[in-house]
Structure formats: structure tokens, C-alpha cells
Amino acid sequence: MAKKIVIVGAGVAGVNAATKLVDKGYPGKDITIVDMGNDPYNRKPEEVMTGFLGAGGWSDGKLTYHTAIGGQLSKYVGEKKAMKLMDEVINNFKRFHPKPEEVQCSNPIAEPDFIKPYFGLRLFPVWHVGTDYLHEIGKNWYDYLVSKGVQFIWNERVFKVDFESDLVYVTVKGKEGHYALDYDKLIFGVGKSGIDFAQEIQDEYQLETESKSVQIGVRFEAPQHHFQKLIDISYDFKLYRKFEDKGVSLRSFCTNNNAAYVAVEETYKNHSYNGHAKKDPKYRNDMTNFGILMEINGIKNPFEWSRKVVNELQFAGTGLYYSPSRIPSKTSEGNKVSAFQIDNLNGVKHVMGEYWNYIEDFIEDMKKVFPTLGDDWGIYIPEVKYLSPEPLVNHKDLGLSEYPDVHFVGDALSARGITVSGAQGILAVEDLVKGCEWDNIHGDVTYFK
Ligand SMILES: Cc1cc2nc3c(=O)[nH]c(=O)nc-3n(C[C@H](O)[C@H](O)[C@H](O)COP(=O)(O)OP(=O)(O)OC[C@H]3O[C@@H](n4cnc5c(N)ncnc54)[C@H](O)[C@@H]3O)c2cc1C
């Protein structure tokens, strides 16, 4: 008999898990996915983090293809298997793509000499799905899962999981009360929008966790022409440097070009910054933006530390902007990016302490590598990636060490991107269809087209 599988979160991880199961013939009626957002037909553009495909459904659509990028995968399964799992995720995005031939891979191969004295350049392939297509991909993918009998529950929020009696408690949006779903296997993929909930569960069950690093920095912005010679080699370039003895490394993160806009993220009622790239030529602004992110190891309570720093870098209800020559730029809707402009960095240095020097040096060295840059840049402060503490899981199927039928996956575990989140979702369910009555398809999947 099929086990009853409940998936909390219809994000990238949850959807790839369900797809693996039904591709292999697992009965869809025994899979229930609960999500607090909307199905892909009703999901609105402003619902950035919730609904079918989660944050991945409204993302930049860049599928990184390297085990050193996007969070933890090879540490569980080794390099070879990790690449195989990532292939499956990329194939899923292609098979539900209305124009799969337009999914392109960029693969820079050589580190240019001009950056070598100051930075390393991470070279890795990226598959570009295209933000504009994600909506259609979502609909095709959803229709496929529904056609296989998968049960979806939308607009309802899981607020409690009882590991002892295998029950998931759900509240219905706009209504009082709640109901419970029972499970034999639970896939827990609540992503960043469920980070507080994941933390609550970890606290309630006192799950053993692995310590995490702090990921904090700024969103850097400048006219694109200063960076063009590097963009021509690597569109989404990743400059990096490491200070091993200090437990600190820095990298440029998520580079946007051509039609590049700085986006405000609101987390825990504070503002931090991220970036978006539009595809439509009418939005072209010839700007470049990217995060300069520091990974800091060895800070006690990294989550609390990051939240405190972010909170102290707010003024007048928003984050900060500093530039020697510019003012905050406009959003694609023509409004000023919300940020309070400061005329010196003394306050920021005070809050970030010695760590601020690493960011300052990074910018100074970029001025040497890109000589036209000079003072023609600005920074939005802060950019932050809150990494939830990683519960200890077994490496075979990401089941919790203490509750092996509960599998943490995606950003709720240790992923930081689409490909790794999807791959973790697949890994969590693979064993359920291996060598049993449903393992009858042997890799032959039903394609959308
Ligand atoms: C603006 C933006 C752009 C991005 N661009 C990229 C990119 O180009 N490339 C890349 O690799 N990564 C990108 N990312 C990150 C990527 O989207 C995530 O790493 C990935 O989606 C994580 O997958 P996940 O399944 O773990 O969580 P998510 O995809 O976030 O899904 C989690 C789901 O859980 C649901 N949920 C949460 N809590 C509950 C609850 N209590 N009850 C019921 N449902 C719940 C949410 O509604 C959501 O649908 C981007 C993120 C953002 C915000």
C-alpha cells in the first residue's frame, strides 16, 4: 500500500518531490501538498514568495549548475549523484517550458587576467529559464501533477506539526479553527517564507542543528559600462575572495545587468535589498547591480546577530543608501527605491564593526580592476541572507535523525537556490519509489509536450 505523503510547501523542493513520485508511478491521490499561497492560475506578481513553485516561481529563473553554488547537496550524496539530481531539476524546468529551446546555458571558461591580482572569479554554468516564462512553466507543471491525481490545498497555512502522532495542523485563510492531516511521510519545504515556522519547530522539538554562517553585506549599483568587459565574459559574474584565518569570505552575488533594478525585501519588518533583471527591452536602464555578501563563520547565534545588525541599519522606516556621487535609482515602476541617503559611513562602520573593512576593501579593489568606476557607484545597506539553522538529517534521504519520516528540504534545510532545493526534494523521496511496486517506469518520464 502507498504511504500517505504530505508535502508542506508547494515550492521548488516540494513540487520536484511530487514530480519524482508521480513520474515513477506513485499514486497521486496519496500525495497532498499544502501551501499558504495561490495556484499558478491565481498567483499575482506581488506574491513573490508564496504559491506554486514558491520563491522560485517568481525568481530570476537562473538555474545554477555546480555543487559549490546554491547550498548543500554534495555533502549528502557526493559530487556525481549531486550533479545527477541537479540534471533532473533542470530537465523538469525544460519539460514544462513552453519554449524549451530557449533555455540557454552560459558557461564561462577562463578567469580573465585583469581581475586576477585582486579577485577570484567563480566559473560555473547557469541555465537561464527566463523570468517571463516561469508563470507558464508553473501552469504546465501544475496541470501535469493534477492530471496525476496529486491533491493540492491552497491558501491554507500549516501552523503546527506533531511529530509524535504524525499530524499536520492547518488553518484555513479567513476562517476560524483548524483541521489536521495525518501522514506516513512528511516533506517539509517551507522555504524562506516559512523560516520562522521552521525555527519554531526546531525549538519545540529541540532538534539538533549544525551551526551556520552569517551572510550579510550591501547591494552595489553602478552604470553597466564600467563592468562591461567582465559581463562580456561572464554575465552573472561572481567575484570572490577568502580570508581563511579570519573565517570570512566575500563574493559578488546575483548580478543583474541591462534592465537591472534594486528591489526592497521586507523581512521581520525591516528593509534589506536584492536585485531584479527585467527581460523586456522597454525596461532597459543600462545599470548593473549585485550583492557584495560576506560569509562570516564563528559568530555565536548567527541568526540573532544578523537580525540585530539589520535592525540597527534602518532609519526612518527603511534601509540606507550611500554614494560619493549618486542618488538612489528608480524602480521599474518609476518610483525612487526606498532607502535613506546618508552622507558618510560612520554609523554603518559602528554597527558592522571590523567586518565593514572587508566591504570597503572590496569596493576599493573594484575601482582598480574597473578603472572608470571611480566614484560613480552607490550601495544599499544592508543585503542579508538569513540562513536558518540546519537540522541534523540522515544523508540518504534527508530524514531528521530523530524523526526519520520527516524530511527537511530546500531553503528550510540548507539550500540557497532553485537547483539545489529541487534536488533535495527529489532526494527525499527517491527511496520511496526505488525497488517497489511503483518503480515501473525506470527513468521514462511523461513529457508535457
Ligand atoms: C526575488 C527572488 C529571486 C530569486 N532568484 C533566484 C534565481 O534566479 N536562481 C536561484 O537559484 N534562486 C533564486 N532565488 C531563490 C530561490 O527561489 C529559492 O532558493 C527556492 O525557491 C527555494 O525553494 P524551496 O522549495 O525551499 O522554497 P520556496 O520555493 O520558497 O517555497 C516554499 C513554499 O512554502 C510555502 N509555505 C511556507 N510556509 C508555509 C506554511 N506554514 N504553510 C503552508 N505553506 C507554507 C510558501 O507559500 C512557498 O510556496 C530567488 C529568490 C527570490 C526571493
The ligand as an ORCA input file, in Angstrom:
! r2SCAN-3c Opt
* xyz 0 1
  C      13.219     37.588     -5.891
  C      13.938     36.274     -5.839
  C      14.695     35.857     -6.931
  C      15.381     34.628     -6.879
  N      16.089     34.229     -7.988
  C      16.730     33.037     -7.968
  C      17.412     32.571     -9.132
  O      17.422     33.201    -10.184
  N      18.068     31.378     -9.055
  C      18.057     30.616     -7.909
  O      18.654     29.531     -7.910
  N      17.398     31.007     -6.808
  C      16.719     32.199     -6.809
  N      16.015     32.598     -5.710
  C      15.973     31.683     -4.534
  C      15.028     30.503     -4.834
  O      13.796     30.989     -5.309
  C      14.833     29.678     -3.570
  O      16.108     29.244     -3.130
  C      13.961     28.438     -3.832
  O      12.702     28.802     -4.346
  C      13.778     27.650     -2.531
  O      12.916     26.588     -2.773
  P      12.058     25.959     -1.560
  O      11.166     24.949     -2.155
  O      12.943     25.593     -0.450
  O      11.173     27.182     -1.016
  P      10.169     28.123     -1.809
  O      10.329     27.957     -3.280
  O      10.322     29.460     -1.228
  O       8.725     27.528     -1.422
  C       8.262     27.486     -0.106
  C       6.731     27.369     -0.153
  O       6.268     27.048      1.158
  C       5.052     27.749      1.389
  N       4.928     27.883      2.847
  C       5.783     28.479      3.707
  N       5.343     28.354      4.970
  C       4.178     27.652      4.903
  C       3.243     27.204      5.886
  N       3.429     27.423      7.190
  N       2.132     26.559      5.457
  C       1.900     26.316      4.138
  N       2.769     26.719      3.179
  C       3.897     27.366      3.549
  C       5.216     29.062      0.674
  O       3.960     29.611      0.324
  C       6.039     28.663     -0.557
  O       5.224     28.435     -1.691
  C      15.317     33.808     -5.727
  C      14.541     34.217     -4.625
  C      13.857     35.435     -4.673
  C      13.019     35.847     -3.482
*
